Structure formats: structure tokens, C-alpha cells
Amino acid sequence: MMKFTCLCFTLFCALCSSAQFFKQNFLILDQVKIIATYSLHYMEDSTNQAHIRNSEMLLLLGNNVSQFESKGLYMSDTIIRKLMTQEQVQQFFMNPQSPMSSITYQIFKNYPNGKLTFTEPIPGTNLKYEESLDIFKWKLTQETSTICGYKAKKATCNFGGRSWVAWFAPELPYSDGPYKFNGLPGLIVKIADTRNQYVFELLSIGKPNKSLPVDFLDDAYLVTTKQGFFKAQDDFRADIVNRVKAGGATNQMQQIAAQNMSRRNNPIELIRK
Amino acid sequence: MATTFIRYRFMVRSLLTLIIATMVSTTLRSQVIIGGRVTSLGGEALARINIMVYLPDDRSLIAFALSDEKGNFKTSVNVPTDSLIVKVSSINYKNESRRVANVSQQLVFKLAVDVKELEGIKVIAPAIEKHGDTLTYFVKSFAHNEDRAIEDVLKRMPGIEVETNGQILYQGMPINKFYVEGLDLMESRYTMVSKNLPKGSVTAVEVLENHQPMRMLQDKVTSQQAALNLKIKKGVSTTGTASLAAGMSPFLWDVNITPMTFTKSLQVLSSLQSNNTGNDVSKQINELTYDNIRSAADRPAEKINMLNVLAASPPEISSSRYLDNHIVLMNFNMLQSLSPEVKLRSNIYFTYDEQQAQTSMIRTMYTPADTLQFSEQFENQLTNKNLYAKFNINRNVKKNYLNNDIKIQSGWDTQGGTVITGGNQVVQALQNPLKSFSNELKSFNPIGKHIWQIQSYFLYDQNPHNLAVKPGQFEAQLNDSMPYDRVTQKTDIKRLYTDNSAGLVLGIKRFTITPRAGIIYQQQQLLSRIKVNTNNTETEMDPAYANDIKNKHLQAYLLTDIEYKTRKITFYGNFSLNTHKLEVTDAKPEYNQHLTRLLTDNSLSVEYRITGFWSAHASYGYNENISDFNEMYSGFIMKNYRNLSQNLLPVSTTRTQVVTSRIEYRNQIISFFNILSYVYSVSHMASTSSSLINDDGSAIITSQGIPQTSATHFVQAYTSKYFSAAKTTLSLRVHYMQQKGTSVVNAETFNTCNRVVLVKPDISVHITPWMNLDYNLDASTIRTLIDLQQKSSISLLKHNIGFFFFPKQNQLFNFTTEYYRHNATDNIFVDMMYRYTFTKQKVDLELKCSNIFNSRSYTSFLANSFSVWETTYLLRPFQVIASVKFSF
């Protein structure tokens, strides 16, 4: 009898489907009004000044909330979202190798109100912290310049152990910018630290041709503080040999991982405590 | 010119004076606070509105503020002017500008709605949804004199990055194809081309954005990845790499020469590799792609090892530490474009491999009443000659996508060896040539909005074995208990296997349905006979020592996967239903069989993420399988010099259940990780193998109709904590395994039980990011119990030390040592390696020393049901190898 029930169940399942049912909860925070794309040039390894990495970053501006992340991450996220449609599942089905971006953080400004939400995975865990938006003590200067066709004014601040020079355009009345930078009376069109190790520059600005949401994947995050996140990130770097060993890496792979990790020694925020 | 400069200096000076004056005056003046509130016309508070304070010239911004949630704002100014201009700007409300007196005051702004079309902002398609754009970069415009290979030029092209391992990224994402003249010769190993093709042979690099390699999907599915295509200068371009290494002692070599040729219609890459350093390059033939691993699981093994020259199983250490080899691998890859849509790829490999191994093995077998111990010393030689050819035809058109692989394999393997056991010397020699042909077709066809996937696999192979053993063994069975010169066992297996299936991907709302149905047909013939040679007279043994069996097996299957995923739970199920129809025709008609079975194979698993720290996983599987045909033979077969084996039992079903569970606590913030897991598996079989062990260690193995249940419990706990202040990780792994089963030895039926306990504490110190020291203790106990009585207990304490540092990225020093004491003997094994890579002008020099303390042997222990093996392997001696790698 048991066997018969078992067979019937299998037959039922086999006939009815192979269902892939993805249900991811996205919180829609706002609608995208303006998309600004920035180029980011950064020095990942402070001991190898010649090796400058570059990446394209997206700032999706809504009326209240903005979203900032790398174009690569946005694109791979889009793939995962589109898996809800059958075409994407078909594609995923045939090519399980999905693209990955090297910059994996997301920053939501003014979510929750007056704060920013920062998320970034550290292998094995998705972490999240909130930080006040109001952390930049901008100093205005009277210097002006034209960047990307916009009249820009210069302001400076100290943040994360670096001195930053920002150029903002009052004619774009968004108090926003790349990374966590915000609080100037106009969109930041260029920002760089004084050593030029992180340089964000506006590439293009435009309106989306269809409606796009500013949305937040409501995942099972490990909620922490900024210091907690930095500690987790630094420990992961320092402890890379054991982390890959726990994953079954050979002696040689552990050495390669340590060598690769030693090249990533120049984070954007240098103050870690 | 000079006057301009002076005037400029004057201006700067006066400006400075003004600024200082302003500063002085501001310190004297009190601060002016401009505050207030911003609301809509209806009085609703407006947040995040920009308030800017300008000097009366209307150009110099001196202060700013943002309104808060309540619409309030506040800023302060410190200027000597008598008035100020306060401007309010935002994207959705009207801008306002007011001239006010330079005194502290509260301002109220009531703003009308005014959604602005910002000047200069055009409506653009988001950059993320561009389609099939091609960007062309001309190599001449980007190349510098010092660049050599095309990779150096790629690094300079905007948007393109090259990782240190050679992987190419476009806009931060890995490219999905690397074409040369539209042909994908190297697939994922494209760094061989990008690192070596001289910049001079390439005219342009094309970036194909949003590249969808399957034409059938081009209008249906957008790809997010880009591909690169290199345009080659007219004429033939030949390039390549070579690496040469030599060392001692004895004389060692490791050579790899890889030339490549590119034209618009034909591309060739070949390579010649040879070494005697223990590097088993023949593994390159096995392409370990995800697809290959998945399909291999459903297919019969490529080679059936019916007979063997007895040897110790390879130890768990890397083959380069013990393998005494002499290998030559020749490899030829060709890609031809037969038409724009049809491509033919040919890969031909030839390997010649000679291996020598010296091992000694002590085998202890336990029965309720007895303990038997045998020792054997092996000296084996192996010569493998293999020709392997793979032809791939790929048709990539709008209507469908078709991929067909033909594989032809021919092998001439011979093995030989001498065994010294119980004071006797036995010589074994085996020939096992192989001929195999297989074809695999995959096709994707659109039907409306859906896609059909058709797969067809066909295999035919022939794998005869011929084992000769001198002097003759099993005198009692084969030669009336009289010693004799030689025994020869011959087997021949001819096999035909086909698997054809069709699957469909259907999309109905949020469900995706992917059922697959197929038919497997297998036909196999086994022939075997034993011949005995006394005084140069060969006699064939009677039919009890021969087989002539034909199997026909038809299997129809239906399978499916279910996946359900929410924020916290992932549920995965896999179900299949198989009907088997089997016909066995034996030359001894009493063993003929016909049967029909309906079997299932199901598994279910659940993963639950409780919080960011905790997660739990559980699964259950139930599987039914029929006996393996290669283990069914009514006549005796001499599998090796000391095993004579027979299986008279009919086909039966084995039922297996597996339960797994795991709970994890992972806290990244304090770097504290814990895993507890438990696996239980139980199998019910209708038969038990029975061994009749002779005094010389040889055994007669038959199958008995005694049903048996074997069960395994496995518990594992792991904890690890990183202490950042001490830069130290402490971890502990503990596992316990118990395997229970039934054995029949010398007509006694008894229960066996093996218990393994492993405790492994580990301390790892990260002295600097480039220096790491690791110590771990491997404490293990292997116990063998027969009918609940402990018969053997081996306890080992292995100490391992590992240390590595790389003061510069081109230097690596690596030290490992292993020490343990067993049976009052100290075993120490030390390996030290230093590698220096000297990279200049694209020539890499490397120096490597290994096994510096010249340790000669390595011992390992293994236990299974009623046997325990202690095996000692001879290691490669101290060696120094210098190598040079260059491109041509």
C-alpha cells in the first residue's frame, strides 16, 4: 500500500509539472524619475598604482528615495527578477553561468526617512546597515566649472578618512550623488578623493523610457551597524585562508586566494572603527 | 605678458585681503541664522527641498540647507553685506527667490506644484537595455610600443578590464564569448589566445554588447553580457606558447609547446606535452564542465574494469608527490567554418603514458573466530596508449539550435606487475584494449513561445580483457589441487546503449513546467573463459568457468523537478518514474530471466533561513535500483590473481533511503561559524556477497540469497572563530561515522560494524596578509567490530604544519610537514617549495624545489566491513625544477 501511494505521488508530480516558482519580495520604494550614470575609476591595490579598475555605476533617482549600485549588479539583478518570466527561465535553463559584478553593494538614500540603507553580501551572508544621511559637513568654495554641460560648484568635505572634492550642479535640484554622498543643493556630477584613488564622474543623465521602480529586495539580511559591517568585511579579508579552506579549497587554492585578497587593500572608507 | 602676471597677482592679493577682511569682520559680527519652513500651497510640509543663500550678486552661493520631514530648515551665514538672496529649488515645486535683509529671521515658503522638464535632460533608453550594439576599437589607436600581446592593448580600451588571471571583463562583467574572426576556438580557455596573439596580427577588436550566442534566442532573450571578436590581419597568423622545465634528480623534464594558427575559415591549436615529474596531463582530456558531470551521472561508465592487475588504490595526497611517470600528450584542435551557420570542431588527443608504482600492503581480515593477515609487495608497470577523437558540429540558426558530438576512442592499455606474497612471487599481465564510439545530439526548437529540447545519446563499445597469471592460482578449483604454470582469464564485453528524450519548457504565469520523458535501451553481451596451461599445454575449463550472457534492457522514464522559493524557504523536489523491462539470455538456460519492474526515484529538500544568523536544511530521498549487469555472471570469473568470483542470483531491486539534516549558525560580524549535520542512509539488498578465503589470501567470492540491510550514520560538527586582535582562527571539526552491514566469510554469516571518530583542532595565524601559519592535529580512531566484538582499533595522531609566505607577488615559499607515530615507528614527511617567478619581456622563469627532506614513503589506513588495509607508497625523491615559459 505504502509503495502504491508512493508511486501514485510520483506519477502525479511527474505529470503535473516541474514547477520553478520564484517568489521574491520587493518593496517598491519609489518610481525612477532620472537615471544618472557615473564612471568610477578606483585603485584597488594601493601598492600597485598603475592598476586602476573601472566600473559603471547607476544612480536611480526617485522623488524621495534613490538607489545607487554598479551597472553590472543591476543587470544581473534584472536577470534574476526577470526569471519570473518564462523567457528568462529558458535562458537561465540553457546557460546557468550568470554574470557577476565586482562591486556588489547597494545604497538606498532616504530609506528609511533621513537615513540610508547599505547592503552588501559577504560570501554566505547578506548584510545590511543603516546610516544617517546627514553625515557630510560640506564646505562651499566659490570655484565653478562646467561638467557634462552643467555649471557646477565646488564643495569639499572629509569622509571615511579621505578628503573629498565634489562638484555639484544647482540646476539639477537633487540633493544626491554617487556612493553615500548627498546633502548638497544640486546633484554631484563629479567627486574624487584628493589622492585620486576613487573618482566618480557623471557620464550621462536621462529619463527612463518606461516606468522603473526604485525597489529593495526584502531578503533575510543580517542587520548590523556600519562598524559591524566593516569588521565582518575586514575579518573576511584577513581570514580568507580559513574561509576558503572551510569550503574545501586545496593548499594551493588557499595561497592563491590569500595572494588575490592581499591586492584588495584600499577600501573607499578607510576609517574602519 | 609680465604685466598680465602682475595684474593677476595683484588681483589674487586683493581677493585674499578681501577674504581675510571678511573673516575678521565675521569673527566680530554675530552669526546670522536663516531658518523657516517650506510647505505646499495647502500647507503640507515639504521635505528635501533645497534652500540656497546667495550674496546679493546672485552668483556666490554661501550657505545652503535641506528641509527636513517637517519642512523646517536652518542655516547660518557670516557675511558683511546688508542683504542676501534666498532661493528655493526642487524638482516638483516652483522655484522661488527672495531678497532679504542680512539679519536672523524665519522665512515661510509656500510652493506651487511645478514638475520641471529639466533642461538638457533628454528621454533616453536606459543604458541597460541596449540591443546588439557593436563597438569597434582599432588596435593602432590604443597600442603602445611596449605592448606585445593583444591582452596588453585590451587593457587600454575603455570599458574593458583584464584580471590578473587573464579573465576579460566588459563593464565589470565577464565576457561570454571570445571570438577570433567570429569563431570560438578556445571556449573558456581563451586566455591562451589573448595572452599570446601578437598585437600586430590584430587590426580591430569588436565589442558585441548584449551578445546572445544562440541565434534562436536573439529576439527573445536579451543577454546582459558582451562578447569580444578579434579581426585578424590578412594572411595566416601563427603564434603560441612554450614552457620548458628541467630538473633533477634523476633527470626530470616537463615540456609544453602550444602553437596556434588563425585564418578566417580555419583555426588550429595543437600542443605537445611531455613530462616525468608526476604531472598527470592526461586529465586534460576530461572536460569537467557542469553539463558533462550532469550527463555522466545518467550514463553507463565509459570503461568497465572487469579484470585488473592488483594494485593499491591511490593515496589521498597529490599525484605529483608519488606518481613515477613518463607521459607524452599530443593534442590537435581544429575549428572550421563550413558555412556561416555551421561550424565543425575537431579535437584529437593521443597519449602515451608509462607509470611505475611500488607499494606494500598489509591486509587484515576479521571473522568472529579468526583473524587473517596477508602482506603483499607490488611492483607494477602500466602502459596506456590512447587515441581519442571528438568531432562537434554546431548549427546555430534562427529556426533552431543543434549541437552534435561524435566521440571515438581507441585504447591499447597493458599492465604488468609482480606481487610477492607469502614468500611466493606471482607475475600478472593484463591487456585491455578498448574501442568505443558515441554520438550525442542536442537540439532546441521553438514551438510558439515555448522551447522543445531533444536529446539523443548513442554508445557502442567493446572492451575485451586478457589477464595472465604465473604461476597458476586456485589449484583446487582449476587444476585438481596440482601446481601449474599459468592461468589465463579472458572476458569480452560488447555494449550498446541509447538514451533518447524530449523535454519542454512551458511558461504558465509564474509557474515554469519542465517535464522530460525518455527511453533508454541497453543491450550487452558478456563472454568469458578461463584457460589453464600446464607444461605448455593449454586446457579450457568447463562451462562453470565460462559465460555467454546477453542482456536486453528497456527503460522508459518520466522525470521532473519542482522548485518553490520564498524569502525564507526554498523547497526543492525531484521525482522520477521508471519502468524497466529486462531479458537475460544465458548459454546456461536455467539462468534465463524475464522481468518487468516499475521503480521510482524521489527526493525532497527544504532549506529554511530562520534569521540572518541561523539556517536549517533537511532532505529525504527514496530510490529504487536494479542490479548492475556487470556484476551478474553465472560462470566463475578470475577478477584478479587472488579473487575468483561468481553471481548466480537473479536480478533484484535495491532500495535506498537517505535522510540529511543540517543546522548552521553563521555570524559574519564576530566571525563565528558553526555547523551541525547528520546523515543517515539505509539500503536493503536481496543478496550478500560471500568470501571463501584460502590460506594464501586468495578468495572465492559468490553471491548468496541472504537479504541484508546496510546502514550508515554520519554526524559532523564544525566550529570556527576568528580573533581579529590576535589575527588567529581557531577551529574544531569532529565527526563520527558508523557503518553496519552483513558479511559472509568462510560460510559464517556475521554482522560487521566500522566506527570512525575524527577530532581535528586547527589553529591558523595570519601573521601578515602575506604570511600564514597553520597547525592542526588529526586525531582519528578506526574501529572494526564483528558481531559487536571489537576486533581492531587503529588510533593515529597526525600533526600537520603548513606555512606559506609571499613577500612579493612573484615569490612564494611554502612549507608543509606531517608527523605521526604508528606501531612504534616515527613517520615524518616534509615538503618545502620555493617558487620565484621572474617576468620580463613576456618570459617567465620559475624555480621550484620539492620534498627537500627527501622522505621516501607515505602510509595510509583504510577500513571497510571486515578488512583493514595498511598501505605504504614510495614517494618521489627530492627534486629541483627550473622552468622557462615564453611566447613565440
Chai-1 contact restraints between the chains, C-beta under 6 A:
chainA,res_idxA,chainB,res_idxB,connection_type,confidence,min_distance_angstrom,max_distance_angstrom,comment,restraint_id
A,L7,B,T600,contact,1.0,0.0,6.0,A-B,restraint_1
A,T10,B,F575,contact,1.0,0.0,6.0,A-B,restraint_2
A,T10,B,L577,contact,1.0,0.0,6.0,A-B,restraint_3
A,T10,B,T600,contact,1.0,0.0,6.0,A-B,restraint_4
A,T10,B,N602,contact,1.0,0.0,6.0,A-B,restraint_5
A,L11,B,L577,contact,1.0,0.0,6.0,A-B,restraint_6
A,C13,B,F575,contact,1.0,0.0,6.0,A-B,restraint_7
A,A14,B,L558,contact,1.0,0.0,6.0,A-B,restraint_8
A,A14,B,T560,contact,1.0,0.0,6.0,A-B,restraint_9
A,A14,B,F575,contact,1.0,0.0,6.0,A-B,restraint_10
A,A14,B,L577,contact,1.0,0.0,6.0,A-B,restraint_11
A,S17,B,I513,contact,1.0,0.0,6.0,A-B,restraint_12
A,S18,B,I513,contact,1.0,0.0,6.0,A-B,restraint_13
A,S18,B,T514,contact,1.0,0.0,6.0,A-B,restraint_14
A,S18,B,P515,contact,1.0,0.0,6.0,A-B,restraint_15
A,S18,B,T560,contact,1.0,0.0,6.0,A-B,restraint_16
A,S18,B,D561,contact,1.0,0.0,6.0,A-B,restraint_17
A,S18,B,I562,contact,1.0,0.0,6.0,A-B,restraint_18
A,A19,B,F511,contact,1.0,0.0,6.0,A-B,restraint_19
A,A19,B,I562,contact,1.0,0.0,6.0,A-B,restraint_20
A,Q20,B,T512,contact,1.0,0.0,6.0,A-B,restraint_21
A,Q20,B,E563,contact,1.0,0.0,6.0,A-B,restraint_22
A,F21,B,F511,contact,1.0,0.0,6.0,A-B,restraint_23
A,F21,B,Y564,contact,1.0,0.0,6.0,A-B,restraint_24
A,F22,B,K565,contact,1.0,0.0,6.0,A-B,restraint_25
A,K23,B,T566,contact,1.0,0.0,6.0,A-B,restraint_26
A,N25,B,R567,contact,1.0,0.0,6.0,A-B,restraint_27
A,I35,B,P126,contact,1.0,0.0,6.0,A-B,restraint_28
A,T37,B,A127,contact,1.0,0.0,6.0,A-B,restraint_29
A,S55,B,G172,contact,1.0,0.0,6.0,A-B,restraint_30
A,E56,B,Q171,contact,1.0,0.0,6.0,A-B,restraint_31
A,S70,B,G172,contact,1.0,0.0,6.0,A-B,restraint_32
A,K71,B,Q171,contact,1.0,0.0,6.0,A-B,restraint_33
A,G72,B,G172,contact,1.0,0.0,6.0,A-B,restraint_34
A,G72,B,M173,contact,1.0,0.0,6.0,A-B,restraint_35
A,M75,B,I128,contact,1.0,0.0,6.0,A-B,restraint_36
A,M75,B,Q224,contact,1.0,0.0,6.0,A-B,restraint_37
A,I79,B,Q224,contact,1.0,0.0,6.0,A-B,restraint_38
A,Q86,B,G507,contact,1.0,0.0,6.0,A-B,restraint_39
A,Q86,B,T512,contact,1.0,0.0,6.0,A-B,restraint_40
A,E87,B,K220,contact,1.0,0.0,6.0,A-B,restraint_41
A,E87,B,V221,contact,1.0,0.0,6.0,A-B,restraint_42
A,V89,B,T512,contact,1.0,0.0,6.0,A-B,restraint_43
A,Q90,B,I451,contact,1.0,0.0,6.0,A-B,restraint_44
A,Q90,B,V505,contact,1.0,0.0,6.0,A-B,restraint_45
A,Q91,B,V221,contact,1.0,0.0,6.0,A-B,restraint_46
A,P99,B,M173,contact,1.0,0.0,6.0,A-B,restraint_47
A,P99,B,Q224,contact,1.0,0.0,6.0,A-B,restraint_48
A,P99,B,Q225,contact,1.0,0.0,6.0,A-B,restraint_49
A,S101,B,G172,contact,1.0,0.0,6.0,A-B,restraint_50
A,S101,B,M173,contact,1.0,0.0,6.0,A-B,restraint_51
A,S102,B,G172,contact,1.0,0.0,6.0,A-B,restraint_52
A,N113,B,E69,contact,1.0,0.0,6.0,A-B,restraint_53
A,I122,B,Q668,contact,1.0,0.0,6.0,A-B,restraint_54
A,G124,B,R666,contact,1.0,0.0,6.0,A-B,restraint_55
A,T125,B,R666,contact,1.0,0.0,6.0,A-B,restraint_56
A,T125,B,Q668,contact,1.0,0.0,6.0,A-B,restraint_57
A,L140,B,L61,contact,1.0,0.0,6.0,A-B,restraint_58
A,Q142,B,S60,contact,1.0,0.0,6.0,A-B,restraint_59
A,G149,B,G120,contact,1.0,0.0,6.0,A-B,restraint_60
A,K153,B,L61,contact,1.0,0.0,6.0,A-B,restraint_61
A,P173,B,N50,contact,1.0,0.0,6.0,A-B,restraint_62
A,P173,B,S89,contact,1.0,0.0,6.0,A-B,restraint_63
A,P173,B,S90,contact,1.0,0.0,6.0,A-B,restraint_64
A,P173,B,I91,contact,1.0,0.0,6.0,A-B,restraint_65
A,S175,B,N50,contact,1.0,0.0,6.0,A-B,restraint_66
A,S175,B,L66,contact,1.0,0.0,6.0,A-B,restraint_67
A,P185,B,N50,contact,1.0,0.0,6.0,A-B,restraint_68
A,P185,B,M52,contact,1.0,0.0,6.0,A-B,restraint_69
A,P185,B,F64,contact,1.0,0.0,6.0,A-B,restraint_70
A,I205,B,I121,contact,1.0,0.0,6.0,A-B,restraint_71
A,G206,B,K122,contact,1.0,0.0,6.0,A-B,restraint_72
A,G206,B,I124,contact,1.0,0.0,6.0,A-B,restraint_73
A,K207,B,V123,contact,1.0,0.0,6.0,A-B,restraint_74
A,P208,B,P126,contact,1.0,0.0,6.0,A-B,restraint_75
A,N209,B,V123,contact,1.0,0.0,6.0,A-B,restraint_76
A,N209,B,A125,contact,1.0,0.0,6.0,A-B,restraint_77
A,A220,B,K568,contact,1.0,0.0,6.0,A-B,restraint_78
A,A220,B,R609,contact,1.0,0.0,6.0,A-B,restraint_79
A,A220,B,G612,contact,1.0,0.0,6.0,A-B,restraint_80
A,Y221,B,G612,contact,1.0,0.0,6.0,A-B,restraint_81
A,L222,B,G612,contact,1.0,0.0,6.0,A-B,restraint_82
A,T224,B,I669,contact,1.0,0.0,6.0,A-B,restraint_83
A,G228,B,I669,contact,1.0,0.0,6.0,A-B,restraint_84
A,K231,B,I669,contact,1.0,0.0,6.0,A-B,restraint_85
A,A232,B,Q668,contact,1.0,0.0,6.0,A-B,restraint_86
A,A232,B,I669,contact,1.0,0.0,6.0,A-B,restraint_87
A,D235,B,S671,contact,1.0,0.0,6.0,A-B,restraint_88
A,D235,B,Y722,contact,1.0,0.0,6.0,A-B,restraint_89
A,D235,B,S724,contact,1.0,0.0,6.0,A-B,restraint_90
A,A238,B,H766,contact,1.0,0.0,6.0,A-B,restraint_91
A,D239,B,Y722,contact,1.0,0.0,6.0,A-B,restraint_92
A,D239,B,T729,contact,1.0,0.0,6.0,A-B,restraint_93
A,V241,B,N772,contact,1.0,0.0,6.0,A-B,restraint_94
A,N242,B,T729,contact,1.0,0.0,6.0,A-B,restraint_95
A,N242,B,S764,contact,1.0,0.0,6.0,A-B,restraint_96
A,Q255,B,F804,contact,1.0,0.0,6.0,A-B,restraint_97
A,Q259,B,F806,contact,1.0,0.0,6.0,A-B,restraint_98
A,S262,B,P769,contact,1.0,0.0,6.0,A-B,restraint_99
A,S262,B,W770,contact,1.0,0.0,6.0,A-B,restraint_100
